[in-house]
Amino acid sequence: MDAALRTGGDITVSGLARAARVDRSFLYRHRDQLERVHTAATTPVEEGRLAAVSRASLQADLANALERNTRLAARVRQLEIRLSA
């Protein structure tokens, strides 16, 4: 948990369990650790510092949005051709 906080790593139950090489149920059985996960996940990141997880998720969202935009633009062109016919 401390390493993930220092590096801006994945602050989720799944991410921490994967990093610690334990099953997620371990965190659910240890309520104190689960509470730390939930607190860390909802605590804002320090000013001027973007967490790596947030950056990665934003990049994935952007890539998905660009791909969707490309598909929609092709569909619009296709519909315009049909409409003009």
GIPE-V761178 format. One record per backbone hydrogen bond with DSSP energy under -1.0 kcal/mol. CO is the residue of the C=O (numbers start at 1). NH is the residue of the N-H. Records with the same first field share a line. If there is no record, write none. Layout:
CO=NH, NH
This chain:
1=5
2=6
3=7
4=8, 9
8=53
10=12
12=16
13=17
14=18
15=19
16=20
17=22
23=26
24=28
25=29
26=30
30=34
31=35
32=36
33=37
34=38
35=39
36=40
37=41
38=42
39=43
46=49
51=55
52=56
53=57
54=58
55=59
56=60
57=61
58=62
59=63
60=64
61=65
62=66
63=67
64=68
65=69
66=70
67=71
68=72
69=73
70=74
71=75
72=76
73=77
74=78
75=79
76=80
77=81
78=82
79=83
80=84
81=85
